[in-house]
Amino acid sequence: MDETQLAEELRATVGQLVRAVRAIDEMTPGEAAVLGYLDRGGPMTTADVAHERGVSHQSASRR
């Protein structure tokens, strides 16, 4: 499996995870937002997530 296929499989799996967790509604809105970014954008660093959310790197790395 090449990197592109692996990334696509991970994106699809994260999407399934997001939907499953949302279904049981035990996730905070911030956590759901982060998983949504990962679902749509693929692998991201904490700095990337912080930039997308408009928060500090430290805020994005909590939890």
PDB file of N, CA, C, O and CB in Angstrom:
ATOM      1  N   MET A   1       0.853  -1.169   0.000  1.00  0.00           N
ATOM      2  CA  MET A   1       0.000   0.000   0.000  1.00  0.00           C
ATOM      3  C   MET A   1       0.905   1.240   0.000  1.00  0.00           C
ATOM      4  O   MET A   1       1.810   1.349   0.827  1.00  0.00           O
ATOM      5  CB  MET A   1      -0.974  -0.006   1.234  1.00  0.00           C
ATOM      6  N   ASP A   2       0.661   2.165  -0.920  1.00  0.00           N
ATOM      7  CA  ASP A   2       1.495   3.363  -0.959  1.00  0.00           C
ATOM      8  C   ASP A   2       0.961   4.423   0.006  1.00  0.00           C
ATOM      9  O   ASP A   2      -0.101   4.254   0.605  1.00  0.00           O
ATOM     10  CB  ASP A   2       1.560   3.926  -2.391  1.00  0.00           C
ATOM     11  N   GLU A   3       1.711   5.518   0.146  1.00  0.00           N
ATOM     12  CA  GLU A   3       1.355   6.566   1.113  1.00  0.00           C
ATOM     13  C   GLU A   3      -0.007   7.194   0.814  1.00  0.00           C
ATOM     14  O   GLU A   3      -0.764   7.500   1.735  1.00  0.00           O
ATOM     15  CB  GLU A   3       2.424   7.649   1.122  1.00  0.00           C
ATOM     16  N   THR A   4      -0.314   7.383  -0.448  1.00  0.00           N
ATOM     17  CA  THR A   4      -1.591   7.997  -0.820  1.00  0.00           C
ATOM     18  C   THR A   4      -2.757   7.104  -0.414  1.00  0.00           C
ATOM     19  O   THR A   4      -3.751   7.583   0.131  1.00  0.00           O
ATOM     20  CB  THR A   4      -1.637   8.274  -2.332  1.00  0.00           C
ATOM     21  N   GLN A   5      -2.636   5.823  -0.677  1.00  0.00           N
ATOM     22  CA  GLN A   5      -3.694   4.880  -0.296  1.00  0.00           C
ATOM     23  C   GLN A   5      -3.839   4.821   1.224  1.00  0.00           C
ATOM     24  O   GLN A   5      -4.951   4.798   1.751  1.00  0.00           O
ATOM     25  CB  GLN A   5      -3.394   3.470  -0.859  1.00  0.00           C
ATOM     26  N   LEU A   6      -2.710   4.799   1.918  1.00  0.00           N
ATOM     27  CA  LEU A   6      -2.731   4.753   3.373  1.00  0.00           C
ATOM     28  C   LEU A   6      -3.394   6.013   3.938  1.00  0.00           C
ATOM     29  O   LEU A   6      -4.210   5.928   4.856  1.00  0.00           O
ATOM     30  CB  LEU A   6      -1.301   4.602   3.927  1.00  0.00           C
ATOM     31  N   ALA A   7      -3.047   7.166   3.396  1.00  0.00           N
ATOM     32  CA  ALA A   7      -3.644   8.423   3.848  1.00  0.00           C
ATOM     33  C   ALA A   7      -5.148   8.434   3.600  1.00  0.00           C
ATOM     34  O   ALA A   7      -5.909   8.888   4.455  1.00  0.00           O
ATOM     35  CB  ALA A   7      -2.985   9.615   3.141  1.00  0.00           C
ATOM     36  N   GLU A   8      -5.583   7.947   2.460  1.00  0.00           N
ATOM     37  CA  GLU A   8      -7.012   7.905   2.153  1.00  0.00           C
ATOM     38  C   GLU A   8      -7.745   6.946   3.092  1.00  0.00           C
ATOM     39  O   GLU A   8      -8.852   7.241   3.544  1.00  0.00           O
ATOM     40  CB  GLU A   8      -7.233   7.488   0.691  1.00  0.00           C
ATOM     41  N   GLU A   9      -7.136   5.813   3.382  1.00  0.00           N
ATOM     42  CA  GLU A   9      -7.743   4.868   4.308  1.00  0.00           C
ATOM     43  C   GLU A   9      -7.846   5.469   5.715  1.00  0.00           C
ATOM     44  O   GLU A   9      -8.857   5.297   6.397  1.00  0.00           O
ATOM     45  CB  GLU A   9      -6.933   3.563   4.342  1.00  0.00           C
ATOM     46  N   LEU A  10      -6.802   6.169   6.139  1.00  0.00           N
ATOM     47  CA  LEU A  10      -6.824   6.830   7.442  1.00  0.00           C
ATOM     48  C   LEU A  10      -7.905   7.903   7.473  1.00  0.00           C
ATOM     49  O   LEU A  10      -8.632   8.003   8.461  1.00  0.00           O
ATOM     50  CB  LEU A  10      -5.448   7.446   7.764  1.00  0.00           C
ATOM     51  N   ARG A  11      -8.032   8.705   6.424  1.00  0.00           N
ATOM     52  CA  ARG A  11      -9.046   9.750   6.351  1.00  0.00           C
ATOM     53  C   ARG A  11     -10.443   9.146   6.464  1.00  0.00           C
ATOM     54  O   ARG A  11     -11.290   9.662   7.194  1.00  0.00           O
ATOM     55  CB  ARG A  11      -8.910  10.543   5.042  1.00  0.00           C
ATOM     56  N   ALA A  12     -10.678   8.069   5.752  1.00  0.00           N
ATOM     57  CA  ALA A  12     -11.983   7.406   5.795  1.00  0.00           C
ATOM     58  C   ALA A  12     -12.264   6.838   7.188  1.00  0.00           C
ATOM     59  O   ALA A  12     -13.387   6.924   7.684  1.00  0.00           O
ATOM     60  CB  ALA A  12     -12.049   6.285   4.743  1.00  0.00           C
ATOM     61  N   THR A  13     -11.250   6.265   7.806  1.00  0.00           N
ATOM     62  CA  THR A  13     -11.410   5.691   9.138  1.00  0.00           C
ATOM     63  C   THR A  13     -11.677   6.775  10.173  1.00  0.00           C
ATOM     64  O   THR A  13     -12.524   6.603  11.049  1.00  0.00           O
ATOM     65  CB  THR A  13     -10.170   4.890   9.526  1.00  0.00           C
ATOM     66  N   VAL A  14     -10.960   7.890  10.078  1.00  0.00           N
ATOM     67  CA  VAL A  14     -11.196   8.994  11.003  1.00  0.00           C
ATOM     68  C   VAL A  14     -12.616   9.528  10.805  1.00  0.00           C
ATOM     69  O   VAL A  14     -13.286   9.869  11.780  1.00  0.00           O
ATOM     70  CB  VAL A  14     -10.147  10.125  10.795  1.00  0.00           C
ATOM     71  N   GLY A  15     -13.078   9.604   9.570  1.00  0.00           N
ATOM     72  CA  GLY A  15     -14.447  10.042   9.297  1.00  0.00           C
ATOM     73  C   GLY A  15     -15.464   9.133   9.963  1.00  0.00           C
ATOM     74  O   GLY A  15     -16.444   9.611  10.533  1.00  0.00           O
ATOM     75  N   GLN A  16     -15.245   7.849   9.898  1.00  0.00           N
ATOM     76  CA  GLN A  16     -16.136   6.888  10.548  1.00  0.00           C
ATOM     77  C   GLN A  16     -16.110   7.073  12.064  1.00  0.00           C
ATOM     78  O   GLN A  16     -17.145   7.007  12.727  1.00  0.00           O
ATOM     79  CB  GLN A  16     -15.737   5.446  10.180  1.00  0.00           C
ATOM     80  N   LEU A  17     -14.917   7.306  12.599  1.00  0.00           N
ATOM     81  CA  LEU A  17     -14.778   7.528  14.036  1.00  0.00           C
ATOM     82  C   LEU A  17     -15.531   8.787  14.460  1.00  0.00           C
ATOM     83  O   LEU A  17     -16.244   8.779  15.463  1.00  0.00           O
ATOM     84  CB  LEU A  17     -13.292   7.637  14.424  1.00  0.00           C
ATOM     85  N   VAL A  18     -15.374   9.852  13.708  1.00  0.00           N
ATOM     86  CA  VAL A  18     -16.069  11.106  14.024  1.00  0.00           C
ATOM     87  C   VAL A  18     -17.572  10.884  14.050  1.00  0.00           C
ATOM     88  O   VAL A  18     -18.251  11.310  14.984  1.00  0.00           O
ATOM     89  CB  VAL A  18     -15.711  12.205  13.000  1.00  0.00           C
ATOM     90  N   ARG A  19     -18.087  10.225  13.038  1.00  0.00           N
ATOM     91  CA  ARG A  19     -19.530   9.979  12.983  1.00  0.00           C
ATOM     92  C   ARG A  19     -19.999   9.098  14.138  1.00  0.00           C
ATOM     93  O   ARG A  19     -21.066   9.333  14.705  1.00  0.00           O
ATOM     94  CB  ARG A  19     -19.902   9.329  11.655  1.00  0.00           C
ATOM     95  N   ALA A  20     -19.208   8.088  14.488  1.00  0.00           N
ATOM     96  CA  ALA A  20     -19.592   7.196  15.580  1.00  0.00           C
ATOM     97  C   ALA A  20     -19.599   7.931  16.922  1.00  0.00           C
ATOM     98  O   ALA A  20     -20.512   7.757  17.729  1.00  0.00           O
ATOM     99  CB  ALA A  20     -18.642   5.996  15.643  1.00  0.00           C
ATOM    100  N   VAL A  21     -18.586   8.740  17.148  1.00  0.00           N
ATOM    101  CA  VAL A  21     -18.511   9.464  18.414  1.00  0.00           C
ATOM    102  C   VAL A  21     -19.608  10.513  18.492  1.00  0.00           C
ATOM    103  O   VAL A  21     -20.211  10.697  19.549  1.00  0.00           O
ATOM    104  CB  VAL A  21     -17.135  10.121  18.583  1.00  0.00           C
ATOM    105  N   ARG A  22     -19.872  11.192  17.406  1.00  0.00           N
ATOM    106  CA  ARG A  22     -20.956  12.177  17.399  1.00  0.00           C
ATOM    107  C   ARG A  22     -22.295  11.498  17.691  1.00  0.00           C
ATOM    108  O   ARG A  22     -23.175  12.088  18.318  1.00  0.00           O
ATOM    109  CB  ARG A  22     -21.012  12.912  16.040  1.00  0.00           C
ATOM    110  N   ALA A  23     -22.436  10.280  17.240  1.00  0.00           N
ATOM    111  CA  ALA A  23     -23.690   9.551  17.448  1.00  0.00           C
ATOM    112  C   ALA A  23     -23.934   9.285  18.932  1.00  0.00           C
ATOM    113  O   ALA A  23     -25.086   9.257  19.367  1.00  0.00           O
ATOM    114  CB  ALA A  23     -23.672   8.227  16.674  1.00  0.00           C
ATOM    115  N   ILE A  24     -22.882   9.090  19.710  1.00  0.00           N
ATOM    116  CA  ILE A  24     -23.069   8.863  21.143  1.00  0.00           C
ATOM    117  C   ILE A  24     -22.960  10.164  21.932  1.00  0.00           C
ATOM    118  O   ILE A  24     -23.208  10.189  23.138  1.00  0.00           O
ATOM    119  CB  ILE A  24     -22.042   7.853  21.657  1.00  0.00           C
ATOM    120  N   ASP A  25     -22.590  11.241  21.248  1.00  0.00           N
ATOM    121  CA  ASP A  25     -22.627  12.600  21.805  1.00  0.00           C
ATOM    122  C   ASP A  25     -21.842  12.758  23.099  1.00  0.00           C
ATOM    123  O   ASP A  25     -22.316  13.400  24.037  1.00  0.00           O
ATOM    124  CB  ASP A  25     -24.046  13.003  22.046  1.00  0.00           C
ATOM    125  N   GLU A  26     -20.668  12.191  23.157  1.00  0.00           N
ATOM    126  CA  GLU A  26     -19.820  12.354  24.334  1.00  0.00           C
ATOM    127  C   GLU A  26     -18.574  13.168  24.008  1.00  0.00           C
ATOM    128  O   GLU A  26     -17.604  13.146  24.765  1.00  0.00           O
ATOM    129  CB  GLU A  26     -19.421  10.991  24.894  1.00  0.00           C
ATOM    130  N   MET A  27     -18.593  13.871  22.912  1.00  0.00           N
ATOM    131  CA  MET A  27     -17.437  14.631  22.472  1.00  0.00           C
ATOM    132  C   MET A  27     -17.739  16.122  22.605  1.00  0.00           C
ATOM    133  O   MET A  27     -18.850  16.571  22.320  1.00  0.00           O
ATOM    134  CB  MET A  27     -17.059  14.269  21.012  1.00  0.00           C
ATOM    135  N   THR A  28     -16.737  16.880  23.040  1.00  0.00           N
ATOM    136  CA  THR A  28     -16.924  18.324  23.108  1.00  0.00           C
ATOM    137  C   THR A  28     -16.931  18.890  21.689  1.00  0.00           C
ATOM    138  O   THR A  28     -16.415  18.255  20.769  1.00  0.00           O
ATOM    139  CB  THR A  28     -15.811  18.993  23.970  1.00  0.00           C
ATOM    140  N   PRO A  29     -17.504  20.067  21.505  1.00  0.00           N
ATOM    141  CA  PRO A  29     -17.481  20.681  20.171  1.00  0.00           C
ATOM    142  C   PRO A  29     -16.061  20.896  19.641  1.00  0.00           C
ATOM    143  O   PRO A  29     -15.814  20.740  18.445  1.00  0.00           O
ATOM    144  CB  PRO A  29     -18.213  22.012  20.206  1.00  0.00           C
ATOM    145  N   GLY A  30     -15.130  21.252  20.526  1.00  0.00           N
ATOM    146  CA  GLY A  30     -13.741  21.440  20.098  1.00  0.00           C
ATOM    147  C   GLY A  30     -13.105  20.155  19.602  1.00  0.00           C
ATOM    148  O   GLY A  30     -12.395  20.148  18.596  1.00  0.00           O
ATOM    149  N   GLU A  31     -13.364  19.070  20.314  1.00  0.00           N
ATOM    150  CA  GLU A  31     -12.836  17.771  19.890  1.00  0.00           C
ATOM    151  C   GLU A  31     -13.435  17.353  18.556  1.00  0.00           C
ATOM    152  O   GLU A  31     -12.735  16.826  17.691  1.00  0.00           O
ATOM    153  CB  GLU A  31     -13.119  16.700  20.952  1.00  0.00           C
ATOM    154  N   ALA A  32     -14.717  17.588  18.394  1.00  0.00           N
ATOM    155  CA  ALA A  32     -15.372  17.256  17.131  1.00  0.00           C
ATOM    156  C   ALA A  32     -14.792  18.095  15.994  1.00  0.00           C
ATOM    157  O   ALA A  32     -14.610  17.601  14.881  1.00  0.00           O
ATOM    158  CB  ALA A  32     -16.895  17.475  17.236  1.00  0.00           C
ATOM    159  N   ALA A  33     -14.504  19.356  16.278  1.00  0.00           N
ATOM    160  CA  ALA A  33     -13.925  20.232  15.256  1.00  0.00           C
ATOM    161  C   ALA A  33     -12.561  19.711  14.809  1.00  0.00           C
ATOM    162  O   ALA A  33     -12.268  19.671  13.613  1.00  0.00           O
ATOM    163  CB  ALA A  33     -13.795  21.672  15.789  1.00  0.00           C
ATOM    164  N   VAL A  34     -11.735  19.314  15.763  1.00  0.00           N
ATOM    165  CA  VAL A  34     -10.403  18.798  15.425  1.00  0.00           C
ATOM    166  C   VAL A  34     -10.524  17.540  14.572  1.00  0.00           C
ATOM    167  O   VAL A  34      -9.836  17.409  13.559  1.00  0.00           O
ATOM    168  CB  VAL A  34      -9.590  18.498  16.707  1.00  0.00           C
ATOM    169  N   LEU A  35     -11.391  16.620  14.971  1.00  0.00           N
ATOM    170  CA  LEU A  35     -11.557  15.409  14.166  1.00  0.00           C
ATOM    171  C   LEU A  35     -12.115  15.738  12.788  1.00  0.00           C
ATOM    172  O   LEU A  35     -11.772  15.082  11.804  1.00  0.00           O
ATOM    173  CB  LEU A  35     -12.477  14.416  14.878  1.00  0.00           C
ATOM    174  N   GLY A  36     -12.970  16.748  12.714  1.00  0.00           N
ATOM    175  CA  GLY A  36     -13.477  17.186  11.419  1.00  0.00           C
ATOM    176  C   GLY A  36     -12.371  17.711  10.523  1.00  0.00           C
ATOM    177  O   GLY A  36     -12.338  17.404   9.332  1.00  0.00           O
ATOM    178  N   TYR A  37     -11.458  18.505  11.090  1.00  0.00           N
ATOM    179  CA  TYR A  37     -10.312  19.001  10.311  1.00  0.00           C
ATOM    180  C   TYR A  37      -9.477  17.832   9.800  1.00  0.00           C
ATOM    181  O   TYR A  37      -9.057  17.821   8.643  1.00  0.00           O
ATOM    182  CB  TYR A  37      -9.434  19.953  11.167  1.00  0.00           C
ATOM    183  N   LEU A  38      -9.239  16.856  10.660  1.00  0.00           N
ATOM    184  CA  LEU A  38      -8.452  15.693  10.249  1.00  0.00           C
ATOM    185  C   LEU A  38      -9.186  14.874   9.191  1.00  0.00           C
ATOM    186  O   LEU A  38      -8.569  14.342   8.268  1.00  0.00           O
ATOM    187  CB  LEU A  38      -8.131  14.814  11.461  1.00  0.00           C
ATOM    188  N   ASP A  39     -10.489  14.779   9.329  1.00  0.00           N
ATOM    189  CA  ASP A  39     -11.289  14.037   8.351  1.00  0.00           C
ATOM    190  C   ASP A  39     -11.203  14.693   6.982  1.00  0.00           C
ATOM    191  O   ASP A  39     -11.000  14.018   5.973  1.00  0.00           O
ATOM    192  CB  ASP A  39     -12.756  13.949   8.804  1.00  0.00           C
ATOM    193  N   ARG A  40     -11.357  16.001   6.952  1.00  0.00           N
ATOM    194  CA  ARG A  40     -11.359  16.712   5.669  1.00  0.00           C
ATOM    195  C   ARG A  40      -9.962  16.952   5.115  1.00  0.00           C
ATOM    196  O   ARG A  40      -9.748  16.875   3.905  1.00  0.00           O
ATOM    197  CB  ARG A  40     -12.064  18.031   5.819  1.00  0.00           C
ATOM    198  N   GLY A  41      -9.004  17.244   6.005  1.00  0.00           N
ATOM    199  CA  GLY A  41      -7.686  17.649   5.544  1.00  0.00           C
ATOM    200  C   GLY A  41      -6.617  16.593   5.591  1.00  0.00           C
ATOM    201  O   GLY A  41      -5.518  16.797   5.076  1.00  0.00           O
ATOM    202  N   GLY A  42      -6.918  15.468   6.201  1.00  0.00           N
ATOM    203  CA  GLY A  42      -5.905  14.436   6.326  1.00  0.00           C
ATOM    204  C   GLY A  42      -4.973  14.719   7.491  1.00  0.00           C
ATOM    205  O   GLY A  42      -5.289  15.536   8.356  1.00  0.00           O
ATOM    206  N   PRO A  43      -3.836  14.053   7.521  1.00  0.00           N
ATOM    207  CA  PRO A  43      -2.911  14.197   8.642  1.00  0.00           C
ATOM    208  C   PRO A  43      -2.500  15.653   8.835  1.00  0.00           C
ATOM    209  O   PRO A  43      -2.212  16.360   7.869  1.00  0.00           O
ATOM    210  CB  PRO A  43      -1.672  13.325   8.425  1.00  0.00           C
ATOM    211  N   MET A  44      -2.476  16.091  10.088  1.00  0.00           N
ATOM    212  CA  MET A  44      -2.083  17.452  10.433  1.00  0.00           C
ATOM    213  C   MET A  44      -1.252  17.420  11.707  1.00  0.00           C
ATOM    214  O   MET A  44      -1.427  16.555  12.565  1.00  0.00           O
ATOM    215  CB  MET A  44      -3.325  18.366  10.606  1.00  0.00           C
ATOM    216  N   THR A  45      -0.352  18.378  11.806  1.00  0.00           N
ATOM    217  CA  THR A  45       0.389  18.540  13.047  1.00  0.00           C
ATOM    218  C   THR A  45      -0.467  19.355  14.018  1.00  0.00           C
ATOM    219  O   THR A  45      -1.481  19.933  13.628  1.00  0.00           O
ATOM    220  CB  THR A  45       1.770  19.230  12.794  1.00  0.00           C
ATOM    221  N   THR A  46      -0.056  19.393  15.266  1.00  0.00           N
ATOM    222  CA  THR A  46      -0.763  20.208  16.244  1.00  0.00           C
ATOM    223  C   THR A  46      -0.737  21.670  15.817  1.00  0.00           C
ATOM    224  O   THR A  46      -1.723  22.385  15.994  1.00  0.00           O
ATOM    225  CB  THR A  46      -0.142  20.042  17.646  1.00  0.00           C
ATOM    226  N   ALA A  47       0.378  22.118  15.258  1.00  0.00           N
ATOM    227  CA  ALA A  47       0.475  23.503  14.780  1.00  0.00           C
ATOM    228  C   ALA A  47      -0.524  23.761  13.651  1.00  0.00           C
ATOM    229  O   ALA A  47      -1.132  24.830  13.598  1.00  0.00           O
ATOM    230  CB  ALA A  47       1.909  23.807  14.297  1.00  0.00           C
ATOM    231  N   ASP A  48      -0.698  22.796  12.753  1.00  0.00           N
ATOM    232  CA  ASP A  48      -1.680  22.936  11.670  1.00  0.00           C
ATOM    233  C   ASP A  48      -3.096  23.063  12.226  1.00  0.00           C
ATOM    234  O   ASP A  48      -3.872  23.909  11.781  1.00  0.00           O
ATOM    235  CB  ASP A  48      -1.597  21.736  10.711  1.00  0.00           C
ATOM    236  N   VAL A  49      -3.425  22.217  13.198  1.00  0.00           N
ATOM    237  CA  VAL A  49      -4.755  22.250  13.816  1.00  0.00           C
ATOM    238  C   VAL A  49      -4.963  23.594  14.509  1.00  0.00           C
ATOM    239  O   VAL A  49      -6.029  24.198  14.387  1.00  0.00           O
ATOM    240  CB  VAL A  49      -4.926  21.081  14.830  1.00  0.00           C
ATOM    241  N   ALA A  50      -3.956  24.059  15.228  1.00  0.00           N
ATOM    242  CA  ALA A  50      -4.057  25.350  15.911  1.00  0.00           C
ATOM    243  C   ALA A  50      -4.330  26.466  14.913  1.00  0.00           C
ATOM    244  O   ALA A  50      -5.175  27.328  15.154  1.00  0.00           O
ATOM    245  CB  ALA A  50      -2.773  25.646  16.698  1.00  0.00           C
ATOM    246  N   HIS A  51      -3.622  26.450  13.806  1.00  0.00           N
ATOM    247  CA  HIS A  51      -3.824  27.470  12.772  1.00  0.00           C
ATOM    248  C   HIS A  51      -5.245  27.409  12.219  1.00  0.00           C
ATOM    249  O   HIS A  51      -5.895  28.443  12.069  1.00  0.00           O
ATOM    250  CB  HIS A  51      -2.804  27.292  11.631  1.00  0.00           C
ATOM    251  N   GLU A  52      -5.728  26.216  11.918  1.00  0.00           N
ATOM    252  CA  GLU A  52      -7.088  26.049  11.386  1.00  0.00           C
ATOM    253  C   GLU A  52      -8.145  26.548  12.370  1.00  0.00           C
ATOM    254  O   GLU A  52      -9.137  27.159  11.973  1.00  0.00           O
ATOM    255  CB  GLU A  52      -7.349  24.577  11.051  1.00  0.00           C
ATOM    256  N   ARG A  53      -7.921  26.283  13.650  1.00  0.00           N
ATOM    257  CA  ARG A  53      -8.900  26.670  14.674  1.00  0.00           C
ATOM    258  C   ARG A  53      -8.720  28.099  15.135  1.00  0.00           C
ATOM    259  O   ARG A  53      -9.600  28.647  15.799  1.00  0.00           O
ATOM    260  CB  ARG A  53      -8.804  25.746  15.863  1.00  0.00           C
ATOM    261  N   GLY A  54      -7.588  28.719  14.796  1.00  0.00           N
ATOM    262  CA  GLY A  54      -7.330  30.084  15.226  1.00  0.00           C
ATOM    263  C   GLY A  54      -7.011  30.182  16.709  1.00  0.00           C
ATOM    264  O   GLY A  54      -7.373  31.152  17.374  1.00  0.00           O
ATOM    265  N   VAL A  55      -6.324  29.158  17.220  1.00  0.00           N
ATOM    266  CA  VAL A  55      -5.944  29.133  18.630  1.00  0.00           C
ATOM    267  C   VAL A  55      -4.440  28.940  18.731  1.00  0.00           C
ATOM    268  O   VAL A  55      -3.773  28.657  17.735  1.00  0.00           O
ATOM    269  CB  VAL A  55      -6.700  28.009  19.398  1.00  0.00           C
ATOM    270  N   SER A  56      -3.908  29.095  19.944  1.00  0.00           N
ATOM    271  CA  SER A  56      -2.474  28.888  20.148  1.00  0.00           C
ATOM    272  C   SER A  56      -2.131  27.405  20.054  1.00  0.00           C
ATOM    273  O   SER A  56      -2.986  26.534  20.219  1.00  0.00           O
ATOM    274  CB  SER A  56      -2.033  29.453  21.513  1.00  0.00           C
ATOM    275  N   HIS A  57      -0.869  27.151  19.788  1.00  0.00           N
ATOM    276  CA  HIS A  57      -0.379  25.769  19.732  1.00  0.00           C
ATOM    277  C   HIS A  57      -0.657  25.062  21.054  1.00  0.00           C
ATOM    278  O   HIS A  57      -1.042  23.893  21.070  1.00  0.00           O
ATOM    279  CB  HIS A  57       1.138  25.734  19.411  1.00  0.00           C
ATOM    280  N   GLN A  58      -0.460  25.783  22.177  1.00  0.00           N
ATOM    281  CA  GLN A  58      -0.685  25.200  23.501  1.00  0.00           C
ATOM    282  C   GLN A  58      -2.154  24.828  23.687  1.00  0.00           C
ATOM    283  O   GLN A  58      -2.455  23.762  24.225  1.00  0.00           O
ATOM    284  CB  GLN A  58      -0.244  26.179  24.602  1.00  0.00           C
ATOM    285  N   SER A  59      -3.069  25.688  23.250  1.00  0.00           N
ATOM    286  CA  SER A  59      -4.493  25.378  23.371  1.00  0.00           C
ATOM    287  C   SER A  59      -4.870  24.158  22.535  1.00  0.00           C
ATOM    288  O   SER A  59      -5.672  23.326  22.959  1.00  0.00           O
ATOM    289  CB  SER A  59      -5.336  26.581  22.947  1.00  0.00           C
ATOM    290  N   ALA A  60      -4.294  24.065  21.367  1.00  0.00           N
ATOM    291  CA  ALA A  60      -4.614  22.945  20.478  1.00  0.00           C
ATOM    292  C   ALA A  60      -4.062  21.630  21.006  1.00  0.00           C
ATOM    293  O   ALA A  60      -4.593  20.568  20.681  1.00  0.00           O
ATOM    294  CB  ALA A  60      -4.068  23.208  19.082  1.00  0.00           C
ATOM    295  N   SER A  61      -3.015  21.678  21.807  1.00  0.00           N
ATOM    296  CA  SER A  61      -2.403  20.432  22.268  1.00  0.00           C
ATOM    297  C   SER A  61      -3.001  19.922  23.569  1.00  0.00           C
ATOM    298  O   SER A  61      -2.628  18.845  24.033  1.00  0.00           O
ATOM    299  CB  SER A  61      -0.926  20.624  22.442  1.00  0.00           C
ATOM    300  N   ARG A  62      -3.905  20.659  24.159  1.00  0.00           N
ATOM    301  CA  ARG A  62      -4.543  20.189  25.403  1.00  0.00           C
ATOM    302  C   ARG A  62      -5.472  19.026  25.094  1.00  0.00           C
ATOM    303  O   ARG A  62      -6.059  18.941  24.015  1.00  0.00           O
ATOM    304  CB  ARG A  62      -5.330  21.338  26.098  1.00  0.00           C
ATOM    305  N   ARG A  63      -5.591  18.125  26.079  1.00  0.00           N
ATOM    306  CA  ARG A  63      -6.468  16.960  26.062  1.00  0.00           C
ATOM    307  C   ARG A  63      -5.753  15.814  25.524  1.00  0.00           C
ATOM    308  O   ARG A  63      -6.319  14.725  25.423  1.00  0.00           O
ATOM    309  CB  ARG A  63      -7.707  17.199  25.273  1.00  0.00           C
TER     310      ARG A  63
END
